[in-house]
Amino acid sequence: MKDVQQGKVVAIRGSVVDVEFDRNLPQIHTVLTAHDGEIIIEVLAQRDATTVRGIALTPTQGLGRGEMVENTGAPLKVPVGPGILSRMFDVFGDAIDRLPQPEDVEWRSVHNPPPPLARRSTTSEVFQTGIKAIDILVPLERGGKAGLFGGAGVGKTVLLTEMIHNMIGHHDGVSIFCGIGERCREGEELYREMSEAGVLSKMVMIFGQMNEPPGCRFRVGHAALTMAEYFRDDEHRDVLLLIDNIFRFIQAGSEVSGLMGQMPSRLGYQPTMGTELSALEERIANTENGAITSIQAVYVPADDFTDPAAVHTFSHLSATLVLSRERASEGLFPAVDPLQSNSKMIAPNIVGERHYRVAQDVRRTLAQYAELKDIIAMLGLEQLSGQDRKVVTRARQLERFLTQPFFTTEQFTGMSGTLVPLEDALSGCERILGDEFLDYPESAFYMVGTVDDAVAKYQASTKTSVA
């Protein structure tokens, strides 16, 4: 039988536990257990020749000074393999969906280095979502990271759900949802929605909930990435990694840092924030085997984009998607604000001259319309010049053309979902910008797939009105 090395608890401060060992000090990131495995502690620092300081990943109630702690000799591990698909886990890899623990899985450490530069793909590829507003104006990068900014009720979860649906149905990929500091209610609702939408079969969900200790919330992102890396490196599949919310990862790191007694940095954040965020974000990469494409919900404290958490997060993102409450209130879903959202992929040498030109023309038209709104509100549309009226018509048709019915909302809207190829989306925008539909009502373009669907919708309504 293996000799289990034991240490003695010498101090407990909330989630921070100091443990003394007579010999063989445990390495950093080693897991210690107490109370027959009920209390799990991760070593974060070696204090001196005999003492280590760790952060508890579980509540420490009942643990007292002088009690014995076992050294497992291994880091925190999570299960990987085909058996984890359609399941929901916590940070320890325990199933939390009331189903038996998956079998035929391999347990791997959550601490892995990012792929070396030599293994990374050097080409920039566009990750197509089938959602017009994103593919035309804010194309995502395959193996890149996109930030999703938006308040409550503007459609973040619906947009994430639709991307999962499209990814699974059309990219033969795997989706992993990582809830960092999630509310229990949100996790349960998302699981039920995914199940009803029929997209759970190629999906894994992992949660470090809001009521969990900070150490648990801090490690759940690493656990999700270990699962994603398995599908990328071992099964050579593309992975869509959804993180909600990356700010809570930084917040959990700040709590851990404070508990460990580190000197706080600017605005109270941990001095190692940049390093900790980079250790997580740099593992999200595009290699010769496959790609992990990440979409991360980002909370901006007090809407202050100079906040260190926002600044450090921005430096890792290749695309920024801003969801507008104003557009959501007008029923324009997805409520992507085209003037505030941006992507580094919008460049002629990446998306091509035609796509670049169409995207710029759409932005310009919508920006001109935004400037004319005040004049329209004060004087009315009739006071505009003929040229300006054409701009308004184009812009309002474009706004509605950039909406589309989602597969994941069919049961609520009664409209069949559509997945629009990029070519059809670009062609539709070109035809609207070319004034081909000046006589069409803007309602014909609302919640349709391609521009041909809008034409058919208009002709059908005309026949009905004549009849």
Backbone torsions as a table, in degrees:
resi	resn	phi	psi	omega
1	MET	NA	139.3	-178.2
2	LYS	-65.6	137.0	178.9
3	ASP	-73.7	114.1	-179.9
4	VAL	-86.6	118.7	-179.9
5	GLN	-80.9	135.1	-177.9
6	GLN	-119.5	149.6	175.0
7	GLY	-127.3	171.2	-176.7
8	LYS	-118.3	132.7	178.3
9	VAL	-69.5	126.2	179.8
10	VAL	-112.5	-18.4	178.3
11	ALA	-159.1	145.3	175.9
12	ILE	-134.8	122.9	174.5
13	ARG	-127.3	91.9	-176.2
14	GLY	63.4	-116.4	-179.3
15	SER	-88.9	-6.7	-178.1
16	VAL	-92.8	129.0	-178.0
17	VAL	-127.5	128.5	173.9
18	ASP	-99.3	131.0	-176.9
19	VAL	-126.8	135.7	-179.1
20	GLU	-104.1	133.9	178.2
21	PHE	-121.4	143.0	178.1
22	ASP	-73.9	-34.4	-176.1
23	ARG	-151.5	165.5	176.4
24	ASN	47.3	74.8	178.8
25	LEU	-61.1	131.1	180.0
26	PRO	-61.6	147.8	178.0
27	GLN	-74.3	163.1	175.0
28	ILE	-59.7	141.6	179.5
29	HIS	77.4	1.3	175.1
30	THR	-69.5	144.5	179.3
31	VAL	-94.9	131.2	173.6
32	LEU	-111.7	147.8	179.6
33	THR	-129.1	151.9	176.7
34	ALA	-140.5	164.2	179.0
35	HIS	53.8	49.8	177.9
36	ASP	58.0	38.9	175.6
37	GLY	87.3	-0.7	-180.0
38	GLU	-72.2	-33.1	178.9
39	ILE	-108.0	124.0	-176.4
40	ILE	-117.8	127.7	-176.2
41	ILE	-124.2	135.1	175.9
42	GLU	-106.8	128.6	-179.5
43	VAL	-72.0	125.5	178.6
44	LEU	-114.7	-17.7	-178.6
45	ALA	-154.8	147.0	172.0
46	GLN	-102.3	111.2	-171.6
47	ARG	-73.1	-45.5	178.3
48	ASP	-155.8	-161.6	-173.8
49	ALA	-66.0	-18.8	-175.9
50	THR	-125.6	-10.0	-170.9
51	THR	-121.4	137.6	172.5
52	VAL	-117.3	153.8	176.1
53	ARG	-117.6	129.2	-178.0
54	GLY	-128.6	164.4	176.6
55	ILE	-110.4	130.7	-179.3
56	ALA	-77.1	132.2	177.6
57	LEU	-92.3	-3.4	176.7
58	THR	-130.0	164.2	175.9
59	PRO	-58.4	146.4	-175.5
60	THR	-102.3	13.1	178.7
61	GLN	-57.4	134.0	177.9
62	GLY	93.2	-11.9	178.9
63	LEU	-86.7	131.1	-177.1
64	GLY	-127.2	161.6	177.3
65	ARG	-62.1	142.5	179.6
66	GLY	90.8	-11.9	179.6
67	GLU	-74.1	156.1	-177.8
68	MET	-90.4	142.5	179.8
69	VAL	-124.7	137.6	-179.5
70	GLU	-96.0	137.8	176.4
71	ASN	-92.0	114.7	-178.6
72	THR	-75.8	-20.0	-179.4
73	GLY	73.6	9.8	-177.7
74	ALA	-137.9	155.6	177.2
75	PRO	-78.5	177.7	175.2
76	LEU	-64.2	133.6	-177.9
77	LYS	-127.6	153.0	176.4
78	VAL	-131.4	155.9	-179.6
79	PRO	-76.9	143.1	171.9
80	VAL	-132.8	154.8	-179.6
81	GLY	137.8	169.2	-179.9
82	PRO	-59.1	-25.0	-176.6
83	GLY	-67.9	-13.8	-178.0
84	ILE	-87.3	-8.7	-179.8
85	LEU	-64.7	144.1	-179.3
86	SER	67.1	17.5	-177.9
87	ARG	-115.8	165.4	178.5
88	MET	-124.3	132.0	-174.1
89	PHE	-128.5	164.3	167.5
90	ASP	-102.5	-174.3	-173.6
91	VAL	-64.9	-22.0	-179.3
92	PHE	-89.3	-0.2	-177.9
93	GLY	83.3	11.4	176.8
94	ASP	-83.6	135.4	179.6
95	ALA	-68.6	133.2	179.7
96	ILE	-121.5	23.7	179.7
97	ASP	-107.2	20.2	177.3
98	ARG	65.1	20.9	176.7
99	LEU	-113.8	160.5	-179.1
100	PRO	-63.2	155.1	179.6
101	GLN	-59.5	134.8	-178.3
102	PRO	-63.7	144.9	177.6
103	GLU	-104.4	172.9	179.5
104	ASP	55.6	49.3	176.3
105	VAL	-123.9	158.6	177.2
106	GLU	-110.2	140.8	-179.5
107	TRP	-99.6	126.7	-177.9
108	ARG	-126.5	152.2	178.7
109	SER	-65.6	144.5	177.4
110	VAL	-80.6	-10.0	-178.4
111	HIS	-99.7	102.7	179.4
112	ASN	-132.3	146.7	178.3
113	PRO	-75.6	156.3	174.4
114	PRO	-64.1	155.9	177.6
115	PRO	-62.7	139.0	-179.0
116	PRO	-64.8	159.0	-177.6
117	LEU	-57.7	-34.3	-177.8
118	ALA	-63.4	-25.1	-178.6
119	ARG	-93.8	-7.5	-176.5
120	ARG	-81.3	147.5	177.2
121	SER	-77.0	137.6	-176.9
122	THR	-98.1	-2.6	179.9
123	THR	-94.7	144.2	176.8
124	SER	-95.9	114.7	178.8
125	GLU	-114.0	146.0	178.2
126	VAL	-85.1	135.3	177.1
127	PHE	-95.8	106.1	-175.5
128	GLN	-83.7	133.0	-176.7
129	THR	-103.5	-16.7	-174.4
130	GLY	80.8	5.0	178.2
131	ILE	-105.3	116.5	-170.2
132	LYS	-54.9	-50.8	-174.1
133	ALA	-59.0	-33.7	-178.8
134	ILE	-82.3	-47.7	-174.6
135	ASP	-64.4	-32.5	-178.7
136	ILE	-84.2	-50.9	-169.4
137	LEU	-95.2	-33.9	-176.5
138	VAL	-133.0	63.0	-177.3
139	PRO	-61.2	138.6	-179.4
140	LEU	-89.8	153.5	-179.6
141	GLU	-95.5	132.2	174.8
142	ARG	-66.9	121.4	-175.7
143	GLY	83.3	10.8	-179.9
144	GLY	-103.9	-175.4	-178.2
145	LYS	-126.8	127.2	179.1
146	ALA	-117.4	138.0	177.1
147	GLY	-98.3	134.2	-179.3
148	LEU	-112.9	109.4	-175.3
149	PHE	-105.2	131.5	178.1
150	GLY	175.9	151.5	178.9
151	GLY	-83.8	-166.5	-178.3
152	ALA	-77.1	137.3	172.2
153	GLY	83.1	12.6	-179.8
154	VAL	-101.3	0.2	172.9
155	GLY	105.1	23.8	179.6
156	LYS	-63.2	-50.2	-175.4
157	THR	-66.3	-39.5	179.3
158	VAL	-63.2	-42.5	179.2
159	LEU	-64.0	-42.5	177.3
160	LEU	-62.8	-42.4	-179.1
161	THR	-62.5	-42.4	-179.7
162	GLU	-65.2	-38.9	178.4
163	MET	-64.6	-39.0	177.0
164	ILE	-62.2	-44.6	-179.4
165	HIS	-59.9	-47.0	-178.4
166	ASN	-68.6	-37.5	-179.9
167	MET	-62.7	-45.3	-175.8
168	ILE	-73.0	-40.4	-175.6
169	GLY	-75.1	-27.0	-169.3
170	HIS	-129.5	-6.8	180.0
171	HIS	-116.7	0.6	-175.2
172	ASP	49.8	41.4	-177.0
173	GLY	-108.4	-179.4	178.1
174	VAL	-119.0	141.4	176.7
175	SER	-113.4	138.5	176.8
176	ILE	-125.3	124.0	177.8
177	PHE	-104.6	122.8	-179.2
178	CYS	-114.5	113.2	178.5
179	GLY	-97.6	110.9	178.8
180	ILE	-103.8	113.9	-177.7
181	GLY	68.9	27.8	-179.6
182	GLU	-72.0	150.8	169.5
183	ARG	-73.6	144.2	179.5
184	CYS	-57.0	-40.4	-178.2
185	ARG	-59.5	-43.8	-177.9
186	GLU	-64.1	-40.3	179.0
187	GLY	-63.5	-43.8	-179.1
188	GLU	-65.9	-41.9	179.9
189	GLU	-64.0	-43.1	-178.5
190	LEU	-64.2	-41.9	178.7
191	TYR	-60.0	-43.8	-178.8
192	ARG	-67.5	-42.2	179.9
193	GLU	-62.9	-42.5	179.9
194	MET	-64.8	-38.4	179.8
195	SER	-65.6	-44.1	-179.4
196	GLU	-68.5	-32.6	-179.9
197	ALA	-78.5	-8.6	177.1
198	GLY	75.8	24.5	-177.9
199	VAL	-110.5	10.6	-174.8
200	LEU	-76.4	-20.9	-172.2
201	SER	-65.9	-25.7	179.3
202	LYS	-118.4	39.5	-173.7
203	MET	-137.7	147.8	173.9
204	VAL	-126.1	139.0	177.4
205	MET	-122.3	137.2	178.9
206	ILE	-138.8	132.7	-173.0
207	PHE	-129.1	137.0	164.2
208	GLY	-117.8	97.9	-165.7
209	GLN	-75.1	167.5	-173.5
210	MET	-60.8	-29.9	-177.1
211	ASN	-88.0	-0.1	-179.1
212	GLU	-78.8	157.5	176.1
213	PRO	-61.8	156.5	-176.6
214	PRO	-58.9	-33.7	179.2
215	GLY	-61.1	-37.5	179.1
216	CYS	-67.2	-45.6	179.6
217	ARG	-65.7	-30.9	-177.4
218	PHE	-72.7	-29.5	-175.2
219	ARG	-97.3	-11.1	-173.5
220	VAL	-68.8	-28.9	176.4
221	GLY	-65.7	-40.7	178.3
222	HIS	-65.8	-36.7	179.3
223	ALA	-64.6	-42.5	179.2
224	ALA	-63.3	-39.6	-179.0
225	LEU	-68.0	-33.7	176.6
226	THR	-62.2	-40.9	177.1
227	MET	-65.4	-42.1	-179.7
228	ALA	-64.1	-40.0	-179.0
229	GLU	-64.7	-32.0	177.1
230	TYR	-61.4	-49.1	-177.7
231	PHE	-66.8	-34.0	178.8
232	ARG	-72.3	-49.8	-170.3
233	ASP	-87.6	-34.4	-176.6
234	ASP	-93.0	-40.2	-177.7
235	GLU	-100.8	-4.7	177.9
236	HIS	54.2	46.1	178.8
237	ARG	-115.2	157.6	174.9
238	ASP	-81.5	140.9	-176.8
239	VAL	-122.6	134.2	172.3
240	LEU	-104.4	113.5	-177.1
241	LEU	-106.2	117.2	-179.3
242	LEU	-106.6	124.5	-178.2
243	ILE	-118.3	125.8	179.5
244	ASP	-137.9	99.2	19.2
245	ASN	-135.5	137.5	-174.2
246	ILE	-68.1	-26.3	177.8
247	PHE	-63.4	-33.9	-178.0
248	ARG	-72.1	-22.9	173.1
249	PHE	-66.3	-46.2	178.1
250	ILE	-63.4	-40.1	-179.5
251	GLN	-63.3	-42.9	178.5
252	ALA	-64.3	-39.5	177.0
253	GLY	-63.1	-35.3	177.6
254	SER	-66.2	-40.7	177.9
255	GLU	-64.6	-44.6	179.5
256	VAL	-60.9	-45.2	-178.7
257	SER	-60.4	-43.7	179.1
258	GLY	-64.0	-42.1	179.5
259	LEU	-65.7	-32.5	-179.7
260	MET	-77.1	-7.8	176.3
261	GLY	86.4	20.2	178.5
262	GLN	-78.8	150.0	178.4
263	MET	-69.5	125.3	-178.7
264	PRO	-67.9	153.5	177.2
265	SER	-99.6	-157.7	-175.7
266	ARG	-57.9	135.5	179.8
267	LEU	58.1	22.4	175.9
268	GLY	85.7	1.1	178.1
269	TYR	-72.9	162.6	-180.0
270	GLN	-69.1	146.8	-179.8
271	PRO	-67.7	-17.3	-176.7
272	THR	-103.5	20.7	-174.1
273	MET	-58.4	-46.2	-178.2
274	GLY	-60.0	-42.1	-179.8
275	THR	-66.6	-44.8	-177.5
276	GLU	-65.3	-42.9	179.8
277	LEU	-66.5	-40.8	-180.0
278	SER	-65.0	-38.6	179.7
279	ALA	-60.1	-31.8	178.2
280	LEU	-82.5	-52.1	-172.1
281	GLU	-66.8	-36.1	-175.6
282	GLU	-70.9	-15.0	175.3
283	ARG	-75.9	-17.7	177.2
284	ILE	-83.2	101.4	-171.8
285	ALA	-149.0	165.3	-179.5
286	ASN	-104.9	114.9	-179.1
287	THR	-117.0	-179.2	179.8
288	GLU	-68.7	-17.9	-179.1
289	ASN	-84.3	-37.8	-175.2
290	GLY	177.1	-170.0	-177.0
291	ALA	-138.7	144.6	169.3
292	ILE	-105.3	111.0	177.2
293	THR	-101.0	128.6	-173.3
294	SER	-117.6	136.8	171.1
295	ILE	-120.8	121.3	-171.9
296	GLN	-119.7	126.1	171.8
297	ALA	-72.8	134.8	-176.4
298	VAL	-125.2	120.0	173.3
299	TYR	-92.2	130.5	179.5
300	VAL	-106.1	112.3	-176.2
301	PRO	-57.7	123.7	177.1
302	ALA	54.0	28.3	-178.5
303	ASP	54.6	27.1	-179.5
304	ASP	-98.7	102.2	-175.3
305	PHE	-76.1	-2.3	174.0
306	THR	-94.5	0.8	176.6
307	ASP	-60.2	136.6	-177.4
308	PRO	-53.2	-36.7	-179.7
309	ALA	-63.3	-43.8	179.6
310	ALA	-68.2	-42.7	-178.4
311	VAL	-60.6	-46.8	-179.1
312	HIS	-66.9	-35.9	179.0
313	THR	-68.4	-44.2	-179.1
314	PHE	-55.8	-36.5	-175.2
315	SER	-65.0	-15.9	-179.0
316	HIS	-99.9	-13.1	-170.8
317	LEU	-86.6	142.3	174.6
318	SER	-102.2	-12.0	177.6
319	ALA	-149.7	146.5	-180.0
320	THR	-125.2	116.4	179.2
321	LEU	-106.9	115.9	179.8
322	VAL	-105.8	122.7	176.9
323	LEU	-94.6	130.6	-172.8
324	SER	-101.7	129.4	176.7
325	ARG	-66.9	-32.7	179.9
326	GLU	-63.6	-44.8	179.2
327	ARG	-67.3	-38.0	178.6
328	ALA	-62.8	-39.1	-179.5
329	SER	-67.9	-23.3	177.1
330	GLU	-87.7	-0.9	-179.9
331	GLY	79.1	18.3	179.9
332	LEU	-91.4	89.4	-179.0
333	PHE	-109.2	139.6	-1.4
334	PRO	-67.8	142.7	-172.1
335	ALA	-84.0	43.3	-179.7
336	VAL	-72.8	125.3	177.8
337	ASP	-82.6	109.4	-173.2
338	PRO	-69.5	-21.8	-176.0
339	LEU	-88.9	-22.0	178.9
340	GLN	-99.4	-21.2	-179.8
341	SER	-83.0	150.0	177.7
342	ASN	-154.1	161.9	179.7
343	SER	-146.4	140.5	178.3
344	LYS	-75.3	-8.7	179.5
345	MET	-78.2	-16.8	177.8
346	ILE	-75.4	83.6	176.9
347	ALA	-146.9	140.7	-175.7
348	PRO	-56.5	-33.7	-177.5
349	ASN	-77.7	-8.7	178.9
350	ILE	-106.1	-55.5	-176.6
351	VAL	-92.1	-13.3	-178.3
352	GLY	99.9	156.1	-176.6
353	GLU	-61.1	-43.5	-175.6
354	ARG	-63.8	-49.8	-179.7
355	HIS	-60.4	-43.5	179.6
356	TYR	-60.2	-45.6	-178.4
357	ARG	-64.3	-45.2	-179.7
358	VAL	-62.1	-45.3	-179.8
359	ALA	-60.3	-43.0	179.7
360	GLN	-66.3	-40.4	179.2
361	ASP	-65.3	-39.4	178.2
362	VAL	-63.9	-47.0	178.9
363	ARG	-59.9	-44.6	-178.0
364	ARG	-62.3	-43.4	-179.9
365	THR	-63.2	-44.4	-179.7
366	LEU	-68.2	-34.0	177.6
367	ALA	-67.9	-40.2	177.9
368	GLN	-64.0	-40.1	178.7
369	TYR	-63.7	-40.2	178.5
370	ALA	-60.8	-37.1	178.7
371	GLU	-70.2	-32.4	-177.1
372	LEU	-81.1	-12.9	-175.2
373	LYS	-59.9	-40.0	-179.4
374	ASP	-63.3	-42.3	179.9
375	ILE	-64.7	-42.3	179.3
376	ILE	-62.3	-41.0	-179.0
377	ALA	-64.3	-35.7	-177.1
378	MET	-85.6	-45.0	-170.5
379	LEU	-109.9	-18.3	-178.1
380	GLY	95.5	159.8	-176.3
381	LEU	-65.6	-29.0	-175.0
382	GLU	-65.6	-24.4	-177.0
383	GLN	-80.4	-6.3	-179.9
384	LEU	-80.8	155.0	175.1
385	SER	-69.3	163.3	180.0
386	GLY	-58.3	-39.4	-180.0
387	GLN	-64.2	-43.6	-179.9
388	ASP	-66.4	-34.4	178.9
389	ARG	-66.1	-35.1	176.2
390	LYS	-65.2	-39.2	178.0
391	VAL	-60.5	-44.2	-179.4
392	VAL	-63.1	-43.7	179.5
393	THR	-61.3	-47.4	179.0
394	ARG	-58.9	-47.2	-175.6
395	ALA	-63.3	-43.8	-178.5
396	ARG	-68.8	-34.0	175.4
397	GLN	-68.4	-40.5	178.4
398	LEU	-63.7	-44.4	179.8
399	GLU	-55.6	-42.7	-178.2
400	ARG	-77.9	-32.2	177.7
401	PHE	-66.5	-29.0	-179.8
402	LEU	-79.3	0.0	170.3
403	THR	-89.7	158.7	174.0
404	GLN	-161.4	148.7	178.7
405	PRO	-72.3	140.2	-177.7
406	PHE	-100.1	148.9	175.6
407	PHE	-63.9	-37.4	-173.7
408	THR	-78.0	-5.1	178.3
409	THR	-116.3	11.7	-178.0
410	GLU	-55.4	-40.7	-176.0
411	GLN	-67.6	-21.1	-179.5
412	PHE	-95.0	-37.2	-174.3
413	THR	-94.5	-23.5	-176.2
414	GLY	78.4	1.9	179.6
415	MET	-102.4	136.4	179.7
416	SER	-69.5	135.9	180.0
417	GLY	-68.6	153.2	178.6
418	THR	-130.8	145.1	172.6
419	LEU	-116.8	115.5	-171.2
420	VAL	-101.0	119.1	175.2
421	PRO	-61.8	150.4	-177.2
422	LEU	-57.8	-40.2	-178.3
423	GLU	-59.6	-43.8	179.9
424	ASP	-67.2	-38.4	179.6
425	ALA	-64.9	-45.1	179.3
426	LEU	-64.5	-43.0	-180.0
427	SER	-60.5	-42.1	179.2
428	GLY	-62.4	-44.0	179.0
429	CYS	-64.3	-40.4	178.8
430	GLU	-61.1	-43.1	-178.2
431	ARG	-68.5	-36.8	176.5
432	ILE	-67.6	-44.1	179.2
433	LEU	-65.5	-25.4	179.0
434	GLY	-85.4	12.4	176.9
435	ASP	60.8	31.7	-179.3
436	GLU	-74.3	-22.2	-173.3
437	PHE	-121.1	34.0	-177.2
438	LEU	-60.6	-28.1	-178.3
439	ASP	-85.5	-8.1	-177.2
440	TYR	-81.8	142.6	172.9
441	PRO	-71.4	147.2	-177.5
442	GLU	-63.0	-25.1	-178.9
443	SER	-64.1	-21.7	-179.7
444	ALA	-66.5	-23.8	-176.1
445	PHE	-94.6	-3.5	-174.8
446	TYR	-79.5	128.6	176.6
447	MET	54.1	52.9	173.3
448	VAL	-123.2	168.0	177.5
449	GLY	-87.1	-87.8	179.7
450	THR	-89.2	169.8	-179.6
451	VAL	-69.3	-25.6	176.0
452	ASP	-65.4	-32.4	175.4
453	ASP	-64.1	-37.5	178.9
454	ALA	-65.4	-41.3	178.5
455	VAL	-62.4	-46.1	179.5
456	ALA	-62.4	-39.3	179.5
457	LYS	-63.4	-42.8	-179.8
458	TYR	-66.1	-44.9	-179.1
459	GLN	-64.3	-37.8	178.2
460	ALA	-65.0	-41.2	179.4
461	SER	-68.1	-33.5	178.8
462	THR	-66.1	-44.6	179.1
463	LYS	-61.8	-39.5	-179.2
464	THR	-64.3	-42.7	-177.6
465	SER	-68.6	-34.9	178.6
466	VAL	-67.9	-41.8	179.9
467	ALA	-64.6	NA	NA
